[in-house]
Amino acid sequence: MRFQLLGPVRIEVRGADLLVTSRPIQRSLAAALMLRAGEPVPVDDLIDWLWGDAPPRTSRNVLQFHVSRLRSALAAEGEAGRLVTLHSAYRLDVHPDELDLMQFRRLHKQARRLIGAADHAGGASVLATALALWRGTPLGQCSLARIGHGEVTALLEERLGAVEERITAELASGPAARLVGELRALSAAHPLRERLHELLMLALHGSGRQAEALAVFADVRRLLIDQLGIEPGPGLVAAHRTVLAGLPADDGATDPAAPPAELIRPAELPRDTPMFHGRAFELWQLVSMLRTDGGPAVIAVDGPAGVGKSALALHAAHAVQDQFPDGQLYVDLRHASAGSGPGGIAGQLLRGLGVTVGEIPADPAEAAARLRSLVASRWLLILLDNVPLGARLDGVLPGRGPAVAMLTGRGAVGPRHGVQRLMLDPLPASAATAMLAALTGPGRVTAEPQAARTIVEHCEGLPLAIQIVGARIARQRFASLESFAERLADPQRRLDTLRDGDLSMRGSLMLSYDRLGELDRTGATAALLHRLATGDVREYEAGRISAAGWRVDDVETQLQHLCDERLLRQVDAHSYRMPELVRLFVGELARVVRVAEPSQWCAQSA
């Protein structure tokens, strides 16, 4: 069998297309499954792919119908087992040699290895073979929603990048004159793509046509200033100097065999956490995920406020830097919305890769497509820290390939993304006490063991809280642990005690509280949180929380929102409990902030 995406979508058996009589929407379904071949594709993802933001009311039934049609076509050729039904997902099993996109990427990597070993002619030949797999515009004859158009853009970008690399390798290995015509056509088709103009200048220069090469520079400089208000980038400037100096094309300031100028090696990780304690097993788990060849492309570190998600992720990222020689990208989304700035999150990552602001598409979907093509075959580690719940990461997260994204946040990525999760719980008492001892200095915990136990208990095993109080104790050489234990034991002073400079449990909890408005615009979730926090009941059941005019299903939805932001903990299938620090925090808010309640909530104890 042959599965083809790099042109009109086809599934061939002995040269015949199984989709020949299929409607565009059925080809689009096949394309979605082929793009994530071998992976479970959730039903919700397929609905987004087929209909975007306007799915029909019966979208799930329609999807099942088209899946059945595709399975019937495969069954007619004895291949029904290729399409596997899982829980709320489907998987298409394809061997890498059967799918043209996988073949293209494998050959692309092989060519890069040859070029890296200075075999430019061999690399150019392999790239030519890879590019011959393209039969036209990818995902052709499909009915595409917005996500699909973004995927087409990304694939076309990936192809153009490979074309640039082939021409670069050919410039380094043979006569330049034969490339001039192709480069003129490409640079005319992509007038703002500086690398193509740079290669055209070098090809003209290598052909002895210096005046034409200088004219190319003058033209593209004028275009960039007129349309974008920017000067040419370093690659074009270096090519210009090469031509002016009359140097051989491969002796100038720019190396024709080097990657495009905008692809720099980022090193954006913040400084590692100096005091890291209590997570030896979780660190081993996370490092193992990151170091596994062919492991998950997306890893999410999840847990409640103050549990140490960022510290663990950053420590693990530093531990595996050598596994990602193409660099590490870092974006802190603590105070950013998913779509802020040109290109959104993708735009921030593109800037980290050296793409100039003028070259970043303003549309987040187009920026995401550009990002995917740049990271497709690069060994990059992308750390997205403090990702808000519901952030639009579609297209930003890497798929198959060497790049890995690690995310931290409270339920940052929904189940549809198929990520591998590491859930952090509060530290057990022994680990929390050991962390406190390491922070406060030798002997202080052993001298006051009961006070240490009280401190750890009121910090609820949260590393952030322990770090704050430990740092405060460490600076006060003559203060007793007992004095801090007394402050923490007083509910009116506890949150004040858990504040040290920019670090505070209030600030961490406020992030979760603020995001409730993004989860539920009606205000019902925040109203329920206030009602529960200020009541006398300590454990809640959806069936025992009633509101005038509200159904139990609605209450369960609000409870789930609170669990998603880790403001409640689910005890069992029906019961929920609020951490005491959350209760104190919300109780403070209730005294200064009036929440408009959509209904009269009341909590009834069992």
C-alpha positions in Angstrom: 0.0 0.0 0.0 1.0 3.6 -0.6 -0.4 6.5 1.4 0.2 9.9 -0.2 -0.2 13.4 1.3 2.3 15.4 -0.8 -0.2 16.2 -3.6 -3.8 15.0 -4.0 -4.5 12.7 -1.0 -4.5 9.1 -2.1 -4.5 5.6 -0.6 -3.1 3.3 -3.3 -3.4 -0.5 -3.5 -1.6 -2.0 -6.5 -1.7 1.4 -8.2 -5.4 2.0 -7.8 -6.7 4.9 -5.5 -9.1 3.6 -2.9 -10.5 7.2 -2.5 -11.2 7.7 -6.2 -15.0 8.0 -5.6 -14.7 9.6 -2.2 -16.0 13.1 -1.4 -13.5 15.8 -0.3 -14.5 15.5 3.3 -13.6 11.8 3.2 -10.2 12.6 1.7 -9.8 15.2 4.5 -10.5 12.5 7.1 -8.0 10.2 5.5 -5.5 13.1 5.5 -6.0 13.8 9.2 -5.4 10.1 10.1 -2.3 9.9 7.8 -0.7 13.1 9.2 -0.8 11.4 12.6 -0.2 7.8 11.4 0.3 5.3 14.1 -1.1 7.7 16.8 -4.6 7.8 18.3 -6.4 10.8 16.9 -9.2 11.9 19.3 -12.7 12.4 17.9 -12.7 16.0 19.0 -9.5 16.6 17.0 -11.1 15.1 13.9 -14.2 17.2 14.3 -12.0 20.4 14.6 -10.1 19.2 11.5 -13.2 18.6 9.4 -15.4 21.5 10.4 -13.3 24.0 12.4 -15.3 26.4 14.6 -18.7 25.5 13.0 -19.3 21.7 13.3 -22.8 20.4 12.5 -25.0 19.4 15.4 -24.6 15.8 14.3 -20.9 16.0 13.7 -20.1 12.8 15.7 -22.6 10.8 13.8 -21.3 12.2 10.5 -17.7 11.4 11.5 -18.6 7.8 12.3 -20.3 7.5 8.9 -17.1 8.7 7.1 -14.9 6.5 9.2 -17.1 3.5 8.3 -16.8 4.4 4.6 -13.0 4.5 4.9 -12.9 1.3 6.8 -15.1 -0.4 4.1 -12.8 0.8 1.4 -9.8 -0.7 3.2 -11.7 -3.9 4.0 -12.4 -4.4 0.3 -8.6 -4.8 -0.1 -8.2 -7.0 3.0 -6.8 -4.1 5.0 -9.7 -3.3 7.5 -7.3 -3.8 10.4 -5.4 -0.7 9.4 -8.1 1.6 10.9 -8.3 0.9 14.6 -11.1 2.2 16.8 -10.1 3.2 20.3 -11.9 4.9 23.2 -13.0 8.3 21.6 -10.2 8.1 19.0 -9.1 6.4 15.8 -5.7 5.2 14.7 -4.4 4.5 11.2 -1.6 2.0 11.1 1.0 2.8 8.4 4.5 1.6 7.9 7.0 4.6 7.5 8.0 3.4 4.1 4.3 3.5 2.9 3.7 7.2 3.7 5.3 9.7 1.3 5.6 12.4 4.1 7.5 10.0 6.3 9.7 9.0 3.4 10.4 12.7 2.6 11.4 13.5 6.2 13.6 10.4 6.5 15.5 11.3 3.3 15.7 15.0 4.5 17.4 13.9 7.7 19.7 11.6 5.7 20.7 14.4 3.4 21.5 16.7 6.4 23.8 14.1 7.8 25.6 13.8 4.5 25.9 17.6 4.3 27.1 17.8 7.9 29.9 15.3 6.9 30.9 17.7 4.0 29.4 15.4 1.3 27.5 18.2 -0.4 27.0 16.4 -3.7 25.6 13.3 -1.9 23.3 15.4 0.3 22.0 17.3 -2.8 21.3 14.0 -4.6 19.3 12.7 -1.6 17.3 15.9 -1.3 16.5 15.8 -5.0 15.1 12.2 -4.4 13.1 13.5 -1.4 11.6 16.4 -3.3 10.6 14.1 -6.2 8.0 12.7 -3.8 6.0 15.9 -4.1 3.2 15.7 -6.7 1.7 19.2 -6.2 0.0 21.1 -3.4 -0.1 18.9 -0.3 -3.5 17.7 1.0 -5.0 18.2 -2.5 -8.7 17.5 -3.3 -9.6 17.8 0.4 -12.2 19.8 2.2 -10.1 21.8 4.7 -11.0 23.9 7.7 -8.7 26.5 9.2 -6.4 23.9 10.9 -6.1 22.1 7.6 -5.0 25.3 5.7 -2.4 25.9 8.4 -1.1 22.3 7.9 -0.8 22.9 4.1 1.1 26.1 4.8 3.5 24.3 7.1 4.1 21.5 4.6 4.8 23.9 1.8 7.2 25.7 4.1 8.9 22.4 4.8 9.3 21.7 1.1 10.7 25.2 0.4 13.2 24.8 3.2 14.4 21.5 1.6 14.6 23.2 -1.8 16.9 25.9 -0.3 19.1 23.2 1.3 19.4 21.3 -2.0 20.4 24.5 -3.8 22.8 25.4 -1.0 24.4 22.0 -1.3 24.6 22.2 -5.1 26.3 25.6 -4.8 28.9 24.1 -2.6 29.5 21.1 -4.9 29.2 22.1 -8.6 28.7 24.9 -11.2 26.6 27.8 -10.1 25.3 28.9 -13.4 22.8 26.1 -13.8 21.0 27.2 -10.6 20.4 30.9 -11.6 17.2 30.3 -13.6 15.6 28.2 -10.8 16.6 30.8 -8.2 15.2 33.7 -10.2 11.8 31.9 -10.4 11.8 31.0 -6.7 12.8 34.5 -5.5 10.1 36.0 -7.7 7.5 33.6 -6.2 8.7 34.4 -2.6 9.9 38.0 -2.7 10.2 38.4 1.1 12.3 35.3 1.6 15.8 36.6 2.1 17.5 33.3 1.8 16.5 32.8 -1.8 17.8 36.2 -2.8 21.0 35.4 -0.9 21.4 32.2 -2.8 20.6 33.9 -6.1 23.4 36.5 -5.4 25.9 33.7 -4.7 24.9 31.8 -7.8 25.3 34.9 -10.0 28.6 35.7 -8.3 29.8 32.2 -8.8 28.9 32.5 -12.5 31.0 35.7 -12.9 27.9 38.0 -13.0 28.8 40.4 -10.1 26.8 43.3 -11.5 23.6 41.3 -11.6 24.3 40.0 -8.1 24.7 43.5 -6.8 21.5 44.5 -8.6 19.6 41.7 -6.8 20.8 43.1 -3.4 19.7 46.6 -4.3 16.3 45.4 -5.4 15.6 43.2 -2.4 16.8 45.9 0.0 14.4 48.4 -1.6 11.6 45.9 -1.3 12.2 45.2 2.4 12.4 48.9 3.3 9.3 49.8 1.3 7.1 46.9 2.5 8.4 46.1 6.0 10.6 49.1 7.0 13.6 46.9 7.7 17.1 46.5 6.4 18.3 43.1 4.9 19.3 40.5 7.4 22.8 39.2 8.1 22.8 36.5 5.4 22.1 39.0 2.6 24.6 41.5 4.0 27.3 38.9 4.1 26.5 37.8 0.6 26.7 41.5 -0.5 30.2 41.8 1.1 31.3 38.6 -0.6 30.4 40.0 -4.0 31.9 43.4 -3.3 35.2 41.8 -2.2 35.3 39.6 -5.2 35.8 36.5 -3.0 34.8 33.0 -4.1 31.2 32.3 -3.1 32.3 29.7 -0.5 35.0 31.9 1.0 32.8 34.8 2.1 31.3 35.7 5.4 28.3 33.5 4.7 28.8 29.7 4.2 26.6 28.5 1.3 26.4 25.1 2.9 25.3 26.5 6.3 21.6 26.4 7.4 19.6 29.5 6.6 20.8 32.6 8.5 17.6 32.9 10.6 18.1 29.4 12.2 20.2 30.2 15.2 20.9 27.9 18.1 18.9 29.3 21.0 19.9 28.9 24.6 17.0 30.5 26.5 16.6 28.3 29.6 16.7 30.4 32.8 19.3 29.7 35.3 18.8 26.3 37.0 17.1 26.2 40.4 20.0 26.3 43.0 18.0 24.6 45.8 16.2 21.5 44.4 14.9 19.0 46.8 12.4 16.2 47.3 11.7 15.2 43.7 14.3 12.5 43.0 11.8 10.0 41.6 9.8 12.5 39.6 13.1 14.0 38.2 14.1 10.5 37.1 10.7 10.0 35.4 10.9 13.3 33.6 14.5 12.9 32.4 13.7 9.4 31.2 10.9 10.7 29.1 13.1 13.4 27.6 16.0 11.1 26.9 14.0 8.3 25.3 14.7 8.1 21.6 11.4 8.2 19.8 9.6 9.2 23.0 6.7 11.6 23.5 6.9 14.8 21.5 4.9 16.7 24.2 5.3 16.2 28.0 3.1 18.1 30.5 4.1 18.6 34.1 0.8 19.2 36.0 -0.2 19.9 39.6 -1.7 22.4 42.0 -0.3 25.9 42.7 3.1 25.9 44.5 3.8 22.2 43.9 7.0 22.9 42.1 6.2 22.3 38.4 8.4 25.0 37.0 11.4 24.1 39.2 11.2 20.4 38.3 10.8 21.1 34.5 13.7 23.6 34.5 16.0 21.2 36.5 15.2 18.4 34.1 15.7 20.6 31.0 19.2 21.6 32.2 20.0 17.9 32.9 19.2 16.9 29.2 20.6 19.9 27.3 23.2 17.7 25.6 20.3 15.7 24.0 19.1 18.8 22.2 22.1 20.2 20.3 20.0 22.5 18.1 19.1 24.5 21.2 16.5 25.2 23.9 13.6 27.6 23.7 11.8 29.0 26.7 8.6 31.1 27.0 7.0 32.0 30.4 3.2 32.4 29.8 2.4 33.4 33.4 1.0 36.8 32.4 0.4 36.3 28.7 -2.8 35.4 26.9 -2.6 32.6 24.3 -2.9 35.0 21.4 -0.9 38.0 22.6 1.5 39.7 20.3 2.3 39.1 16.6 1.8 35.5 15.9 0.9 34.6 19.5 3.0 31.9 21.2 4.4 30.7 17.9 5.6 34.3 17.2 7.5 34.3 20.5 9.2 31.0 19.7 10.0 32.1 16.1 11.8 35.2 17.6 13.8 32.8 19.7 14.9 31.0 16.6 16.1 34.3 15.1 13.2 35.0 12.7 12.9 38.8 12.5 9.7 40.5 13.6 9.0 41.5 10.0 9.1 37.9 8.8 6.7 36.6 11.4 3.1 36.3 10.1 0.6 38.3 12.2 -1.9 35.4 12.0 -1.2 32.9 14.8 -2.1 29.9 12.5 0.3 31.0 9.8 3.0 31.7 12.5 2.4 28.2 13.9 2.8 26.7 10.4 6.1 28.6 10.0 7.3 27.3 13.4 6.4 23.7 12.6 8.5 23.8 9.4 11.5 25.3 11.2 11.5 22.7 14.0 10.4 19.7 12.0 13.8 18.0 11.9 15.7 19.9 14.6 16.8 18.6 17.9 15.1 21.3 20.0 13.7 21.4 23.5 10.8 23.8 23.9 9.8 24.7 27.5 6.5 26.5 27.8 6.2 27.5 31.5 3.0 28.4 33.3 0.7 27.5 30.4 -2.8 28.7 31.2 -5.7 26.3 31.0 -7.3 26.5 27.6 -4.3 28.1 25.9 -4.5 27.7 22.1 -1.5 25.5 21.4 -2.9 23.9 18.2 -0.1 23.8 15.7 2.5 25.1 18.1 3.3 21.7 19.7 5.7 19.5 17.7 4.5 16.2 16.3 6.7 13.3 15.3 10.3 14.3 15.0 13.3 15.0 17.3 11.8 18.3 18.8 10.2 17.9 22.2 7.9 20.4 24.0 7.7 20.3 27.8 4.8 22.3 29.4 4.1 23.2 32.9 0.6 24.4 34.1 -2.5 23.4 36.0 -4.3 21.3 33.4 -2.4 23.2 30.7 -3.1 20.8 27.9 -6.4 19.1 27.4 -6.7 15.3 26.8 -7.2 15.8 23.1 -3.5 16.6 22.5 -2.4 13.1 23.5 0.5 14.3 25.6 2.4 12.2 28.2 1.7 13.6 31.6 3.6 13.8 34.9 1.3 14.7 37.7 3.0 16.2 40.8 1.4 15.8 44.2 2.4 17.6 47.4 5.6 16.3 49.0 5.1 13.6 51.7 6.0 14.8 55.2 9.5 13.2 55.2 10.5 14.8 51.9 9.0 18.2 52.9 10.9 18.1 56.2 14.2 17.2 54.4 13.7 20.2 52.1 13.1 22.5 55.1 16.2 21.2 56.7 18.3 21.8 53.6 17.0 25.4 53.3 17.3 26.4 57.0 20.8 25.1 57.6 22.2 22.1 59.5 20.8 21.3 62.9 17.8 23.7 63.1 15.2 21.1 62.2 16.7 18.4 64.4 16.8 20.9 67.3 13.0 21.6 67.0 11.4 18.6 65.4 7.9 19.3 66.5 8.0 22.9 65.2 9.3 21.6 61.9 6.4 19.1 61.7 4.0 21.9 62.3 5.6 24.1 59.6 5.5 21.3 57.0 1.9 20.5 57.9 0.7 24.1 57.4 2.7 24.3 54.2 0.6 21.4 53.0 3.7 19.7 51.4 3.9 22.5 48.7 7.6 23.2 47.8 6.9 26.8 47.1 5.5 27.3 50.6 8.4 25.4 52.1 10.9 27.4 50.0 9.4 30.7 51.2 9.3 29.9 54.9 12.7 28.1 54.7 14.4 31.1 53.1 12.9 33.4 55.8 14.1 31.2 58.6 17.6 30.9 57.0 18.0 34.7 57.0 17.0 35.0 60.7 19.8 33.2 62.5 18.4 33.7 65.9 14.7 33.1 65.1 13.3 29.8 66.4 11.3 27.4 64.2 8.7 27.6 66.9 8.0 31.2 66.2 7.3 30.5 62.5 5.2 27.5 63.4 3.0 29.7 65.6 2.6 32.2 62.8 1.6 29.5 60.4 -0.8 27.9 62.9 -2.7 31.2 63.0 -5.1 31.2 60.0 -5.1 35.0 60.1 -1.2 35.2 59.7 -0.6 32.1 57.5 -0.7 33.6 54.1 1.3 36.7 55.3 4.0 34.3 56.6 4.1 32.5 53.2 5.4 35.6 51.4 9.0 36.5 50.7 9.8 39.2 48.2 8.3 38.3 44.8 7.4 34.8 46.0 4.0 34.3 47.7 1.4 31.6 47.9 -1.2 34.4 47.4 0.3 35.2 44.0 0.4 31.6 42.9 -3.2 31.0 44.0 -4.3 34.2 42.3 -3.2 32.9 38.9 -5.6 30.0 39.3 -8.4 32.2 40.6 -8.0 34.7 37.7 -8.2 31.9 35.2 -11.6 30.8 36.4 -13.1 33.7 34.4 -11.5 32.3 31.2 -13.0 28.9 32.0 -16.5 30.1 32.8 -17.6 33.6 31.6 -20.8 33.3 33.5 -19.1 33.7 36.9 -20.8 30.6 38.2 -17.6 28.8 39.0 -16.1 31.7 41.0 -19.4 32.1 42.8 -19.4 28.4 43.8 -15.8 28.6 45.0 -16.7 31.5 47.3 -19.7 29.8 48.6 -17.8 26.6 49.4 -14.8 28.4 50.9 -16.9 30.5 53.3 -19.2 27.6 54.4 -18.7 25.2 57.3 -18.6 22.0 55.2 -15.2 20.6 54.4 -16.2 17.9 51.9 -18.6 18.3 49.0 -20.7 16.2 46.8 -22.3 17.4 43.6 -25.6 15.8 44.5 -25.7 17.7 47.8 -24.9 21.1 46.3 -28.1 22.7 45.1 -28.9 26.0 43.5 -32.2 27.5 42.4 -32.7 26.7 38.8 -29.5 24.7 38.4 -29.2 21.1 37.6 -26.7 18.7 39.2 -24.9 18.4 35.9 -24.2 22.1 35.9 -22.8 21.9 39.4 -20.6 19.0 38.4 -19.3 21.1 35.5 -18.3 24.0 38.0 -16.7 21.5 40.3 -14.6 20.1 37.4 -13.5 23.6 36.5 -12.3 24.1 40.1 -10.4 20.7 39.9 -8.9 21.7 36.6 -7.3 24.8 38.2 -6.4 22.6 41.3 -8.5 24.7 43.6 -10.4 21.5 44.7 -9.1 18.0 45.0 -11.3 15.1 44.1 -11.4 12.6 46.9 -13.4 9.9 45.1 -15.9 9.6 42.2 -18.4 11.9 44.0 -16.6 13.8 46.7 -14.3 16.9 46.7 -12.2 18.7 49.3 -10.6 22.2 49.3 -7.0 22.6 50.5 -6.8 24.8 53.6 -4.5 27.4 51.9 -7.1 27.7 49.1 -9.8 28.2 51.7 -7.9 30.9 53.5 -7.1 32.7 50.2 -10.6 32.7 49.0 -11.9 33.7 52.4 -9.6 36.8 52.2 -11.0 37.6 48.8 -14.5 37.3 50.0 -14.0 40.1 52.5 -12.8 42.5 49.8 -14.3 41.3 46.6 -18.0 40.9 46.0 -18.8 38.1 43.5 -22.1 38.4 41.6 -23.8 35.1 42.1 -25.9 33.8 39.3 -28.1 31.9 41.7 -28.3 31.3 45.5 -25.8 28.5 46.2 -26.0 26.5 49.3 -23.8 23.6 50.5 -25.5 20.8 52.5 -23.4 18.5 54.6 -24.1 14.8 54.6 
